[in-house]
Amino acid sequence: MPIYEYKNFKTGKIIEKIFSHKERPDQIKNNVTGETAFLIISKPAKMASQWADWQRGLGSHGQYDKELGQTVYGERHRDELLEEKGWVRESDLPTNWVADKMEQQIRYNEHQDKRSDELFGLMQKHGVDKPQEATQGSMAAMEAVWDEWMPAKETLAGEYDKTELKDF
């Protein structure tokens, strides 16, 4: 039997009652207060995540999702799977999130390329840019490269900690 909603327009209170369609009255009266509530048309529930979920696992009602790698039985089930994996729907991301992340990655790559070029330039300057036998002189030259490229004082002060993508 369906649930019908009745509204008391004086108080604004909504009352739910179960009636068969044939027995459903257009109004109901409270025997204690004497107030009348009238039948109203209920708003449909717009919850795509809940309607299809009751059938989960009952048969072949699901759809295979290639990205999730398994069968999905409705939007609620998809939300549960996304949460398990720590994923987020693209529609839930902030505006321009993908473009912003791409720009951030480009800045990070440019920074890393610059640092790599600096290191190679120093290696050329000290003559250790090509494979060679490890000698006292080549080891001292390599130490000089590291001392110039990442001086201990600045390194210990944290100036070179800005190396993660989130920092750009």
C-alpha positions in Angstrom: 0.0 0.0 0.0 1.3 3.5 -0.8 2.2 6.2 1.6 0.2 9.4 1.2 1.1 12.8 2.6 -1.4 15.2 4.2 -0.6 18.8 5.1 -2.1 20.9 7.8 -2.0 24.3 6.2 -2.4 26.1 9.6 0.7 24.5 11.2 2.5 23.5 8.1 2.9 20.0 9.5 3.0 17.1 7.1 1.5 13.7 8.1 2.2 10.4 6.3 -0.6 7.8 6.3 -0.8 4.4 4.6 -4.0 3.7 2.6 -5.0 1.6 -0.3 -5.7 3.7 -3.4 -9.5 3.0 -3.1 -9.7 3.9 0.6 -7.5 7.1 0.4 -9.4 10.1 1.7 -8.8 13.6 0.3 -8.5 15.0 3.9 -8.0 13.7 7.4 -9.1 15.2 10.7 -7.2 15.1 14.0 -9.7 13.8 16.6 -7.9 15.5 19.4 -7.3 19.0 18.0 -10.0 19.0 15.3 -7.6 20.3 12.7 -7.8 19.1 9.1 -5.0 18.0 6.9 -5.4 17.8 3.1 -3.9 15.4 0.7 -0.9 16.8 -1.2 1.0 15.6 -4.1 4.4 14.4 -2.9 7.6 15.6 -4.5 9.5 12.9 -6.2 12.7 11.9 -4.6 15.6 12.8 -6.9 18.2 10.4 -5.6 19.7 8.5 -8.5 22.2 7.0 -6.1 19.4 5.2 -4.2 16.8 4.0 -6.6 18.7 1.3 -8.5 20.6 0.1 -5.5 18.0 -2.4 -4.1 18.7 -4.8 -7.0 22.4 -5.1 -6.3 23.5 -8.7 -6.7 20.1 -10.0 -7.6 21.0 -10.8 -11.2 22.4 -9.3 -14.3 21.1 -5.7 -13.6 24.5 -4.1 -13.2 26.9 -2.7 -15.8 30.6 -3.3 -16.1 32.7 -0.2 -15.5 36.0 -0.4 -17.3 37.7 2.2 -15.1 36.5 0.6 -11.8 37.3 -2.9 -13.2 34.0 -4.4 -11.9 30.2 -4.5 -12.3 28.4 -1.6 -10.8 24.8 -1.9 -9.5 23.7 1.7 -9.4 25.0 5.1 -8.4 25.2 4.4 -4.7 27.3 1.3 -5.4 29.5 3.4 -7.7 30.0 6.0 -5.0 31.0 3.2 -2.5 33.5 1.8 -5.0 35.0 5.3 -5.7 35.3 6.0 -1.9 37.0 2.6 -1.3 39.6 3.5 -4.0 40.0 7.1 -2.8 38.7 8.4 -6.1 36.4 11.3 -6.8 33.9 11.9 -9.6 35.2 14.4 -12.1 32.0 16.4 -11.6 32.9 16.8 -7.9 36.2 18.4 -8.7 36.6 22.2 -8.5 36.3 24.2 -11.8 39.5 24.0 -13.9 41.0 21.5 -11.5 42.5 19.4 -14.4 43.9 22.4 -16.2 45.4 23.8 -13.0 47.0 20.5 -12.2 48.5 20.3 -15.7 49.9 23.8 -15.3 51.4 22.9 -11.9 53.0 19.8 -13.5 54.5 21.9 -16.3 56.0 24.4 -13.8 57.4 21.5 -11.7 58.9 19.9 -14.8 60.5 23.2 -15.9 62.0 23.6 -12.4 63.4 20.1 -12.5 64.8 20.6 -16.0 66.5 23.8 -14.9 68.1 22.1 -11.8 69.2 19.2 -14.0 70.8 21.6 -16.5 72.6 23.4 -13.6 74.0 20.1 -12.4 75.2 19.1 -15.8 76.8 22.5 -16.4 78.7 22.2 -13.1 79.8 18.7 -14.1 81.2 20.1 -17.4 82.9 23.0 -15.6 84.7 20.5 -13.3 85.4 18.0 -16.0 83.3 15.1 -14.6 80.6 15.0 -17.2 81.9 11.9 -18.9 82.4 8.4 -17.4 85.9 8.0 -16.0 88.0 6.0 -13.5 87.4 7.1 -9.9 90.6 8.9 -8.9 91.4 11.3 -6.0 91.1 14.2 -8.5 87.8 13.1 -10.0 86.3 12.5 -6.6 87.4 16.0 -5.4 85.9 17.4 -8.6 82.6 15.7 -8.0 82.6 17.0 -4.4 83.1 20.5 -5.8 80.1 20.0 -8.1 77.9 18.9 -5.2 79.2 21.8 -3.0 78.2 24.3 -5.7 75.0 22.7 -6.8 73.6 22.1 -3.3 75.6 23.9 -0.7 75.4 22.3 2.8 74.3 25.6 4.5 71.4 26.2 2.1 70.4 22.5 2.1 70.3 22.3 5.9 68.3 25.6 6.0 65.6 23.9 3.8 66.0 26.0 0.7 66.0 22.9 -1.5 62.9 21.3 0.1 60.7 22.8 -2.6 60.9 19.8 -4.8 57.4 18.3 -4.5 54.7 18.9 -7.1 52.4 20.5 -4.5 55.0 23.3 -4.0 54.6 24.6 -7.5 
